[in-house]
Amino acid sequence: MDKHWLKSYPPDVPATIDVARYSSLKHLLEESFARYGALPAYVQMGRTMSYGELERLSRAFGAWLQHKAGLRKGDRVALMMPNVLQYPVALFGVLRAGGVAVNTNPLYTPRELEHQLNDSGAETIVILENFASVLQEVIGHTRVRNVLVTSIGELLGFPKGNIVDYVVRNRRKAVPPWHIDKAQRFGGTLKEGSRLALQPVALNHADLAFLQYTGGTTGVAKGAMLTHGNMVANVLQSDAWIGPTFGDQPDTLITPLPLYHIFALTANCLLFATRGWRNILITNPRDFPAFVEEMRKYPFAYISGVNTLFNALLNTPGFETLDFSRLRTALGGGMAVQGAVAEKWKKVTGKVLTQAWGLTETSPAAC
Protein backbone atom coordinates (compact mmCIF):
# COMPACT_ATOMS: atom_id res chain seq x y z
CA MET A 1 0.00 0.00 0.00
CA ASP A 2 1.22 3.46 -0.88
CA LYS A 3 0.88 5.39 2.38
CA HIS A 4 0.77 8.70 0.59
CA TRP A 5 -0.41 10.54 3.71
CA LEU A 6 3.03 10.05 5.29
CA LYS A 7 4.36 12.68 2.89
CA SER A 8 2.43 15.26 4.91
CA TYR A 9 3.96 14.25 8.25
CA PRO A 10 6.55 16.54 9.83
CA PRO A 11 10.02 14.93 9.68
CA ASP A 12 10.17 13.95 13.38
CA VAL A 13 6.74 12.27 13.52
CA PRO A 14 6.99 8.44 13.28
CA ALA A 15 4.88 6.50 10.80
CA THR A 16 3.82 3.92 13.40
CA ILE A 17 3.30 3.56 17.14
CA ASP A 18 3.81 0.64 19.51
CA VAL A 19 0.23 -0.10 20.57
CA ALA A 20 1.52 -2.81 22.92
CA ARG A 21 3.32 -0.22 25.06
CA TYR A 22 0.34 -0.15 27.44
CA SER A 23 -2.04 -3.05 27.98
CA SER A 24 -4.76 -0.70 29.27
CA LEU A 25 -5.42 2.80 30.57
CA LYS A 26 -4.89 1.37 34.05
CA HIS A 27 -1.36 0.40 33.01
CA LEU A 28 -0.79 3.85 31.46
CA LEU A 29 -2.00 5.73 34.52
CA GLU A 30 -0.17 3.65 37.10
CA GLU A 31 3.09 4.03 35.18
CA SER A 32 2.59 7.82 35.20
CA PHE A 33 1.85 7.82 38.93
CA ALA A 34 5.07 5.93 39.61
CA ARG A 35 7.15 8.14 37.32
CA TYR A 36 5.80 11.56 38.26
CA GLY A 37 4.60 11.06 41.86
CA ALA A 38 6.22 14.22 43.25
CA LEU A 39 5.10 16.49 40.41
CA PRO A 40 1.90 18.57 40.33
CA ALA A 41 -0.86 16.85 38.34
CA TYR A 42 -3.95 19.08 38.64
CA VAL A 43 -4.66 22.58 39.90
CA GLN A 44 -8.17 23.84 40.72
CA MET A 45 -8.66 27.35 42.11
CA GLY A 46 -5.10 27.42 43.41
CA ARG A 47 -5.22 23.97 45.06
CA THR A 48 -2.55 21.65 43.65
CA MET A 49 -2.87 17.86 43.62
CA SER A 50 0.31 15.87 42.91
CA TYR A 51 0.47 12.68 40.88
CA GLY A 52 1.26 10.88 44.13
CA GLU A 53 -1.87 12.22 45.83
CA LEU A 54 -3.91 11.43 42.72
CA GLU A 55 -2.62 7.86 42.86
CA ARG A 56 -3.56 7.52 46.52
CA LEU A 57 -7.04 9.02 46.20
CA SER A 58 -7.95 7.19 42.99
CA ARG A 59 -6.75 3.94 44.57
CA ALA A 60 -8.96 4.62 47.58
CA PHE A 61 -11.97 5.32 45.39
CA GLY A 62 -11.37 2.23 43.28
CA ALA A 63 -11.15 0.14 46.45
CA TRP A 64 -14.39 1.65 47.75
CA LEU A 65 -16.14 0.81 44.49
CA GLN A 66 -14.98 -2.79 44.67
CA HIS A 67 -15.68 -3.43 48.35
CA LYS A 68 -18.61 -1.15 49.15
CA ALA A 69 -20.44 -0.64 45.85
CA GLY A 70 -19.88 -4.22 44.71
CA LEU A 71 -18.32 -3.13 41.43
CA ARG A 72 -17.12 -5.92 39.19
CA LYS A 73 -15.09 -5.70 36.01
CA GLY A 74 -17.19 -4.06 33.31
CA ASP A 75 -19.74 -2.43 35.62
CA ARG A 76 -20.73 1.10 34.64
CA VAL A 77 -20.14 4.21 36.77
CA ALA A 78 -21.61 7.56 35.71
CA LEU A 79 -19.59 10.75 36.31
CA MET A 80 -21.56 14.02 36.25
CA MET A 81 -19.13 16.82 37.10
CA PRO A 82 -17.42 19.85 35.56
CA ASN A 83 -13.65 20.38 35.78
CA VAL A 84 -13.00 19.83 39.48
CA LEU A 85 -10.31 17.75 41.19
CA GLN A 86 -12.87 15.08 41.97
CA TYR A 87 -13.24 14.26 38.28
CA PRO A 88 -9.76 12.75 37.66
CA VAL A 89 -9.85 11.09 41.09
CA ALA A 90 -13.17 9.41 40.29
CA LEU A 91 -12.34 8.63 36.66
CA PHE A 92 -8.98 7.04 37.43
CA GLY A 93 -10.50 5.14 40.35
CA VAL A 94 -13.18 3.67 38.09
CA LEU A 95 -10.63 2.61 35.47
CA ARG A 96 -8.21 1.13 38.04
CA ALA A 97 -11.05 -0.90 39.59
CA GLY A 98 -11.95 -2.34 36.18
CA GLY A 99 -15.16 -0.35 35.74
CA VAL A 100 -16.50 1.43 32.67
CA ALA A 101 -16.77 5.22 32.89
CA VAL A 102 -20.00 6.81 31.63
CA ASN A 103 -19.26 10.51 31.20
CA THR A 104 -22.46 12.48 31.78
CA ASN A 105 -23.06 16.09 30.74
CA PRO A 106 -23.96 18.16 33.84
CA LEU A 107 -26.29 20.25 31.67
CA TYR A 108 -28.52 17.29 30.78
CA THR A 109 -32.26 17.67 31.23
CA PRO A 110 -34.00 15.07 33.40
CA ARG A 111 -35.18 13.23 30.28
CA GLU A 112 -31.66 13.12 28.80
CA LEU A 113 -30.15 11.96 32.09
CA GLU A 114 -32.75 9.23 32.56
CA HIS A 115 -32.08 7.93 29.04
CA GLN A 116 -28.32 7.81 29.51
CA LEU A 117 -28.44 6.13 32.92
CA ASN A 118 -30.83 3.47 31.67
CA ASP A 119 -29.09 2.96 28.35
CA SER A 120 -25.70 2.53 30.02
CA GLY A 121 -26.94 0.42 32.92
CA ALA A 122 -25.04 2.54 35.44
CA GLU A 123 -25.72 1.59 39.07
CA THR A 124 -23.34 4.15 40.62
CA ILE A 125 -23.04 7.87 39.94
CA VAL A 126 -20.68 10.58 41.18
CA ILE A 127 -22.46 13.91 40.82
CA LEU A 128 -21.83 17.53 41.70
CA GLU A 129 -24.48 18.78 44.17
CA ASN A 130 -25.43 21.57 41.75
CA PHE A 131 -27.10 18.94 39.55
CA ALA A 132 -28.45 16.56 42.19
CA SER A 133 -31.98 17.96 41.85
CA VAL A 134 -32.05 16.73 38.24
CA LEU A 135 -31.01 13.25 39.34
CA GLN A 136 -33.65 13.35 42.07
CA GLU A 137 -36.36 13.69 39.42
CA VAL A 138 -35.41 10.52 37.57
CA ILE A 139 -33.51 8.22 39.90
CA GLY A 140 -36.63 6.20 40.67
CA HIS A 141 -36.81 5.19 37.00
CA THR A 142 -33.20 4.00 36.79
CA ARG A 143 -31.00 1.22 38.16
CA VAL A 144 -28.81 3.67 40.11
CA ARG A 145 -28.39 2.54 43.72
CA ASN A 146 -25.17 4.31 44.77
CA VAL A 147 -25.27 8.12 44.69
CA LEU A 148 -22.06 9.92 45.63
CA VAL A 149 -22.46 13.68 45.89
CA THR A 150 -19.65 16.20 45.88
CA SER A 151 -19.28 19.98 45.89
CA ILE A 152 -17.04 22.35 43.98
CA GLY A 153 -14.93 22.99 47.08
CA GLU A 154 -14.80 19.49 48.57
CA LEU A 155 -11.14 18.78 47.70
CA LEU A 156 -9.87 22.37 47.93
CA GLY A 157 -8.98 22.05 51.61
CA PHE A 158 -9.76 24.29 54.59
CA PRO A 159 -10.72 27.10 54.58
CA LYS A 160 -10.82 27.67 50.80
CA GLY A 161 -13.19 24.77 50.13
CA ASN A 162 -15.63 25.96 52.80
CA ILE A 163 -15.58 29.52 51.45
CA VAL A 164 -16.11 28.38 47.86
CA ASP A 165 -19.02 26.13 48.82
CA TYR A 166 -20.62 28.87 50.91
CA VAL A 167 -20.49 31.30 48.00
CA VAL A 168 -21.81 28.76 45.50
CA ARG A 169 -24.67 27.66 47.76
CA ASN A 170 -25.66 30.91 49.47
CA ARG A 171 -24.49 33.83 47.36
CA ARG A 172 -24.87 32.44 43.85
CA LYS A 173 -27.79 30.14 44.77
CA ALA A 174 -26.34 27.59 42.34
CA VAL A 175 -27.42 24.48 44.28
CA PRO A 176 -31.18 23.84 43.97
CA PRO A 177 -32.74 21.95 46.91
CA TRP A 178 -32.52 18.19 46.57
CA HIS A 179 -33.02 15.01 48.56
CA ILE A 180 -31.93 11.53 47.55
CA ASP A 181 -32.24 8.71 50.07
CA LYS A 182 -28.94 7.13 51.11
CA ALA A 183 -26.83 9.56 49.06
CA GLN A 184 -23.25 9.71 50.35
CA ARG A 185 -20.53 12.34 50.28
CA PHE A 186 -17.74 11.60 47.83
CA GLY A 187 -15.12 12.59 50.40
CA GLY A 188 -16.50 9.98 52.79
CA THR A 189 -15.96 7.22 50.23
CA LEU A 190 -12.31 8.30 49.88
CA LYS A 191 -11.79 8.01 53.64
CA GLU A 192 -13.47 4.60 53.72
CA GLY A 193 -11.58 3.43 50.67
CA SER A 194 -8.22 4.47 52.12
CA ARG A 195 -8.64 1.63 54.63
CA LEU A 196 -9.39 -0.93 51.93
CA ALA A 197 -7.19 -2.70 49.39
CA LEU A 198 -7.64 -2.14 45.66
CA GLN A 199 -7.96 -5.61 44.18
CA PRO A 200 -5.92 -6.26 41.01
CA VAL A 201 -7.94 -6.46 37.80
CA ALA A 202 -6.60 -7.91 34.55
CA LEU A 203 -7.41 -5.56 31.68
CA ASN A 204 -6.43 -5.68 28.03
CA HIS A 205 -7.08 -3.79 24.82
CA ALA A 206 -10.40 -5.54 24.20
CA ASP A 207 -11.94 -4.48 27.52
CA LEU A 208 -14.39 -1.60 27.56
CA ALA A 209 -13.14 1.63 29.16
CA PHE A 210 -15.86 4.17 28.29
CA LEU A 211 -19.43 4.45 27.17
CA GLN A 212 -19.03 7.90 25.66
CA TYR A 213 -22.35 9.41 24.63
CA THR A 214 -22.63 11.35 21.40
CA GLY A 215 -25.04 12.38 18.67
CA GLY A 216 -27.77 14.01 20.74
CA THR A 217 -28.41 16.48 17.90
CA THR A 218 -29.73 13.60 15.76
CA GLY A 219 -32.07 12.09 18.33
CA VAL A 220 -31.22 10.55 21.67
CA ALA A 221 -27.51 10.29 22.52
CA LYS A 222 -25.81 7.01 21.66
CA GLY A 223 -23.11 5.40 23.75
CA ALA A 224 -19.94 4.89 21.70
CA MET A 225 -18.13 1.81 23.04
CA LEU A 226 -14.49 2.81 23.50
CA THR A 227 -12.09 0.10 24.59
CA HIS A 228 -8.84 0.42 26.48
CA GLY A 229 -7.15 -0.37 23.16
CA ASN A 230 -8.98 2.44 21.38
CA MET A 231 -7.98 4.98 24.00
CA VAL A 232 -4.38 3.81 24.40
CA ALA A 233 -3.86 3.90 20.64
CA ASN A 234 -5.22 7.43 20.30
CA VAL A 235 -3.17 8.68 23.25
CA LEU A 236 -0.01 7.21 21.71
CA GLN A 237 -0.88 8.58 18.26
CA SER A 238 -1.37 12.04 19.73
CA ASP A 239 1.79 11.72 21.79
CA ALA A 240 3.80 10.79 18.70
CA TRP A 241 2.45 13.83 16.89
CA ILE A 242 3.22 16.37 19.63
CA GLY A 243 6.46 14.81 20.88
CA PRO A 244 8.78 16.80 18.62
CA THR A 245 7.01 20.02 19.65
CA PHE A 246 7.16 19.58 23.41
CA GLY A 247 10.15 17.38 24.12
CA ASP A 248 10.38 15.30 27.31
CA GLN A 249 10.20 17.88 30.10
CA PRO A 250 6.83 18.29 31.88
CA ASP A 251 5.16 21.67 31.43
CA THR A 252 1.77 23.33 32.03
CA LEU A 253 -1.50 23.13 30.10
CA ILE A 254 -4.78 24.99 30.46
CA THR A 255 -8.02 22.96 30.39
CA PRO A 256 -11.19 25.02 29.93
CA LEU A 257 -13.05 22.35 27.91
CA PRO A 258 -14.93 19.82 30.06
CA LEU A 259 -12.96 16.66 30.75
CA TYR A 260 -16.17 14.64 30.39
CA HIS A 261 -16.15 15.46 26.65
CA ILE A 262 -14.06 13.18 24.43
CA PHE A 263 -11.90 16.05 23.12
CA ALA A 264 -10.45 17.16 26.47
CA LEU A 265 -10.68 13.63 27.88
CA THR A 266 -8.00 12.41 25.47
CA ALA A 267 -6.24 15.61 24.38
CA ASN A 268 -5.89 17.09 27.89
CA CYS A 269 -6.57 14.50 30.58
CA LEU A 270 -5.03 11.24 29.35
CA LEU A 271 -2.41 12.49 26.89
CA PHE A 272 -0.67 14.86 29.30
CA ALA A 273 -0.90 12.40 32.19
CA THR A 274 1.59 10.27 30.27
CA ARG A 275 3.93 13.29 30.13
CA GLY A 276 3.68 14.37 33.76
CA TRP A 277 2.30 17.83 32.96
CA ARG A 278 0.55 20.21 35.35
CA ASN A 279 -3.10 20.53 34.27
CA ILE A 280 -4.84 23.80 35.20
CA LEU A 281 -8.58 23.09 35.50
CA ILE A 282 -10.95 25.92 34.60
CA THR A 283 -14.14 25.04 36.45
CA ASN A 284 -16.27 27.84 34.99
CA PRO A 285 -14.87 28.88 31.59
CA ARG A 286 -17.88 31.14 30.97
CA ASP A 287 -16.50 33.61 33.52
CA PHE A 288 -13.95 34.96 31.05
CA PRO A 289 -12.42 37.71 33.23
CA ALA A 290 -11.68 35.12 35.97
CA PHE A 291 -10.53 32.65 33.32
CA VAL A 292 -7.99 35.14 31.95
CA GLU A 293 -6.71 35.93 35.44
CA GLU A 294 -6.20 32.21 36.07
CA MET A 295 -4.21 31.98 32.83
CA ARG A 296 -2.08 34.89 34.03
CA LYS A 297 -0.99 32.92 37.11
CA TYR A 298 0.26 29.93 35.11
CA PRO A 299 2.35 30.58 31.95
CA PHE A 300 1.31 27.67 29.73
CA ALA A 301 2.62 25.67 26.80
CA TYR A 302 -0.67 24.20 25.58
CA ILE A 303 -4.35 25.09 25.52
CA SER A 304 -7.25 23.45 23.73
CA GLY A 305 -10.62 25.00 22.98
CA VAL A 306 -13.36 25.61 20.46
CA ASN A 307 -13.85 28.53 18.09
CA THR A 308 -16.30 30.39 20.33
CA LEU A 309 -14.00 30.05 23.35
CA PHE A 310 -10.95 31.39 21.50
CA ASN A 311 -13.01 34.27 20.14
CA ALA A 312 -14.33 35.14 23.60
CA LEU A 313 -10.82 35.09 25.07
CA LEU A 314 -9.58 37.41 22.34
CA ASN A 315 -12.33 39.85 23.26
CA THR A 316 -11.75 39.71 27.01
CA PRO A 317 -9.83 42.72 28.40
CA GLY A 318 -6.42 41.70 29.71
CA PHE A 319 -6.01 38.65 27.47
CA GLU A 320 -3.64 40.51 25.16
CA THR A 321 -1.29 41.21 28.09
CA LEU A 322 -0.79 37.55 29.05
CA ASP A 323 2.61 35.88 28.79
CA PHE A 324 2.54 33.72 25.65
CA SER A 325 6.28 33.07 25.56
CA ARG A 326 5.88 29.41 26.64
CA LEU A 327 2.90 28.68 24.39
CA ARG A 328 3.75 26.02 21.82
CA THR A 329 0.35 24.71 20.74
CA ALA A 330 -3.19 26.09 20.79
CA LEU A 331 -5.52 23.38 19.53
CA GLY A 332 -9.01 24.00 18.19
CA GLY A 333 -11.57 21.26 17.72
CA GLY A 334 -15.23 20.40 18.09
CA MET A 335 -16.11 22.82 15.28
CA ALA A 336 -14.29 24.64 12.52
CA VAL A 337 -12.06 27.51 13.64
CA GLN A 338 -13.00 30.63 11.71
CA GLY A 339 -10.28 32.27 9.67
CA ALA A 340 -10.80 35.64 11.33
CA VAL A 341 -10.42 34.10 14.79
CA ALA A 342 -7.25 32.23 13.78
CA GLU A 343 -5.74 35.39 12.28
CA LYS A 344 -6.50 37.46 15.36
CA TRP A 345 -5.14 34.71 17.63
CA LYS A 346 -1.83 34.74 15.76
CA LYS A 347 -1.69 38.54 15.85
CA VAL A 348 -2.29 38.68 19.63
CA THR A 349 -0.32 35.63 20.79
CA GLY A 350 2.26 35.31 18.04
CA LYS A 351 1.36 31.61 17.71
CA VAL A 352 -0.62 29.61 15.15
CA LEU A 353 -4.03 28.26 16.15
CA THR A 354 -3.95 24.61 15.08
CA GLN A 355 -7.03 22.58 14.19
CA ALA A 356 -7.82 18.91 14.74
CA TRP A 357 -10.76 16.88 13.50
CA GLY A 358 -12.20 13.74 14.98
CA LEU A 359 -15.20 11.83 16.28
CA THR A 360 -16.23 10.44 19.63
CA GLU A 361 -16.09 7.06 17.90
CA THR A 362 -12.40 7.60 17.01
CA SER A 363 -11.39 8.44 20.59
CA PRO A 364 -11.40 11.24 19.11
CA ALA A 365 -8.39 12.44 17.05
CA ALA A 366 -8.53 11.47 13.39
CA CYS A 367 -6.54 14.15 11.58
N, C-alpha and C positions, 0 to 999 in steps of 0.2 A: 504494500500500500504506500502510495506517495503521500506522506504526511506534510502536505503543502503548508498547513497552518504554522508549522515550526519556523518557517521563514520570517514570521512576524514576531517571534519571541526575542526579547532582549538577549544579548550574548551570554549573560550569566545565569539565565533561567534554564534549568534542566528539562529535558524532553520527557522524563519519566520520574515517578516517585516510588518509594519503597512502601507499599501499602501494608506490608507485614511489620512495619516498625512498631506499631501499637496494635495489640489484639482487641482493644476496646477503648472507649472514652475513660473508663475506670483506670485502665493502665496508663493512659496519657496523663490524666490528672494526678494520679499518685506519683508518677515520675516527676512531675512539675513540683509537687509539694516537697518531695525529698530534695530536689535540686535547689529550689528557691526559698526554702523555709523561712529564712531571716528577712527576706525582702518584702516590701509592701505589695499587697495584691490588689486591694480595693480601697477606695476612699469615698465616703459619703458624708457630706456636710462637715468636712474637717476631721472625721473619725477614720483612722487608718486601720485596716485589718491585714495582717501579714499572711503570707502563704502558709506559715506554720499554724497560725490561729485558724485559718480557713480549713486546713486539714483536720484539726482537732474538732472543730464545731460540725463540719460535714460528717465526720466519722460518728460523732455523737448522734446526729440526726438520723443517719443511716441505721445505727444500732437501735434507736428508738422505733423506727419504722419496722424493723425486723421483729423485735421482741414485744413491742406494745401494740402496734397496729396490725401485726400478723402478716406483714408484707412478704410475699414470695416472689421469686424471680418472674419478671414479666407483668407484675401487678402495676396498675396505673395510679399515678399521683398527680393531681391537678395543682398548678402553681398560678395564683392570681395576684400578682404584685407588680408594681412599677420598679424602677431601678433603686433598690434599697439593698443593704448588705445581706438581708435575709434571703434574697433571691439566689445568689451563688451558693450560700450555705445549704439551702434547701435543695437546689438543683443537683449539686455535687453529692449530697447525701443520698438522694434518690438513685442516682446513677451508680454510686458505690455499693448500694444495697441490692442492686440488680433490678430496680424498678424501671418503669417507663414514665418519662416526664410528659405531662400534658400541659403545655403552656396555654394559659387562658387570659384573654384580653380583659383587663380590669374595667373597660368601658362597655362590656357586653350588657345587653338588656337581659331581663329575667328569661325571656324566651330563648335567646341565644345561649345563655349559660346552661339552661336546662337541657337543650339539645346536645351541647358539647359534653356535659357530664354523663348523659345517658349513652351517647354514641361511643364515648371512650371507655365506659365502664369504670370510671374512677370511683374508688371507695374512700379516698383520703384527699383532702384539699388543704393547702396552705394559702391563706387569704389575708390581704390587708384589711383592717377593720373598716376603712372607708367604704368598702364594697360588700361588707357582710350583710347589709340589709337586702341586697339583691339576692344573695344566696339564701337568705331566710325565706324569701318568697317561693323558692322552687325546691328546696332541699327535700321536702316530703315526697317529691315525685322523682327522686333520683336514688342511686345506690350508695350515696355518700354516707359514711358512718363515723368518720374521723374528721373533725373540723378543727384546724389549728389556726388561730387568729393572731396576727401580729400588728404592730403599729409602726409608723414611719420612724419613730425614735427608739424603738426597742433595743437595738444593738449599738446605739450611739454613746452609751455610758451615762453616768451621772455627773453633773446635772443636765448636760445638754439634751439627752434623750427626753427627760421629764419636761423641759422647757418646750422642746419641739412638739411633743404630744399635746401639751396644754394649749399651745397656740393653734394647732390643727383642729383640736376638738372644740375649744371654747371661743377662740377669736375668729377663726375662719369658718367654723361650723361645718367642717368637711366630713364629719362622721355621723351619718344619719342613725337614729336609734335602731338597735337590732337586738334580737334575742334568739339564740340557737342552743337548744338543750345539749349539755355535755360538751360544748365547745371548750377547747383548751388554749392556753397561751403558748405560742411558739417557743418562747424562752424557757418555759417549763419543760418542754420536751427535750431541749438541749441539756438541761441540768439532769434530767432523768437518764438520758442517753449517755451522758458522760460516765455513768456508773455501769454501763453495759458494754458488751464486746460486740464489735461489728463482725458478723460471720462472713467468711470468705465466700464469694460467689464467682463461679467460672463463667466468663462472658467471652464471646467471640464476635467476629464481624457479622454473623448472620442474626444475632440477637437484636431485638428492637430496643432502641434508645429513646425515641420520641414519637408521639402522635402529635404532629404539628399541623394545626388547623389552618385552612386556606380556602379561598374561593367564595367567601361570603357574599361577594357582589354578584354572583351567578346562582343565587339560591342559598340554601343552608351551607355552612362551612363543612369542608370535608377534611378528615384526618389523614394527612400524608404519613405513611409509615416509613420512618427514617431509622435505619439500622445503625449499630455502632460502626459497621464498615463504611456506610455512606458518609457518616460524620467525620470519621478519622481520615478518609480519603480526601474530603473537601478541605479539612484543616491542613493536611499536608500539601495539597495542591496550592492553597493560598499561601502557605508558608514558603513554598519553593518560589512563588512569584515575587513575594516581598523581601525575601532574604537578602538579595543584593542591595536593596535600598536601605535596609535597617541594620545589617550586620548582626553581631551576636550579643551586643550589650543591651541589657534591659533599659527601657525608657518609659515614657508616660503617654497614655492615650486618653482621649476624652470620649465618654459614651453618653450622648444625649438620647439616642434611639433606644427604645425599650428592649431589654435583653430577652423578653419573651417572644420577640419577633425573630424570624429565622435569620434576617440580615445581621443584626447585632449579636445574635446568639453565636453564630459562627465567626463573623468578621471582627468581633470585639471580645466576646467572652472566652470562647474556646481557643481561638487562634493565638491570642496574646498570653493566655495562660501557659502555653507551651514555651513562651519566650521570657517568662518571668517579669512581664511589664506591670507597671502601676496603672490601674484602671480607675479613672475619676468618674464616678457615677453622678449623672445629672438626674435628680429625682423628678423635678418639674421643669422640663425644657421650655414650657410655654412662658415661664417668667424670664424673658430674655435679658432684662437688666441684671438679674441675679445670676443668670447663666454666664453672661460675659464676665462678671466679677469673679466667678468661680474659675473660669478659664485664665484669668489674670494671675491667680495664685499658683497655677501649675503650668509652666511652659511645656508644651506638648509636641510630640513628634507625629501624632496621627489623630485624625478625627473622621468619623463617618457620619453621614446625614442624608437627608433628602433635599430636593430642590427648594421646597418651601422653607425648610429650616435654614439652609445656607443664605437664602434671600433675606430672611428675617434677621439673622445675625449681622449681615452687611448693613442693614438699616437700623441697627441698635446703636445708640450713642456710646462711644467708648470702645467699640469693637476694633476700630481702625488703629487704636493706640496699643493693642496687645502686642506681646513679643512673639513674633512668628519665626524667629531665627532657628528654632529647633524643628519646625514643621517640615516633615518630609513627604507625607501623603495625606491629602484630603479626599475621601472616597464618597462619591454620590451613588445612590442606588434607590430601588423601590419605585422610581419614576425617572423619566428623562430629565437631565439637568439642562435648563435653558441656556442658550448661548450667552444671553446678556448677563445671567447670573455668573456663569463661568468666567466671563471676561472681567466682570467687576471683582470677583474673588481674586483673580490673578493680579489685578491692579492694586488691591488693598493689601493682600498678603505676600505678593511676590511669588506665589506658588500655584502650580496648575491644579485645577479641580478635576480629579480623575473619575471616570464612570465605570461601574460594573453592572452586569446584567445577569439575572438568574431567576430561579424559581424555588418556591418552598420544596418542591419535589426533587430539586438538585442540590439541596443542602447548604446554601443556595447558589454559590458562585458557578456560573457557566462560562462567561467570557467577560 
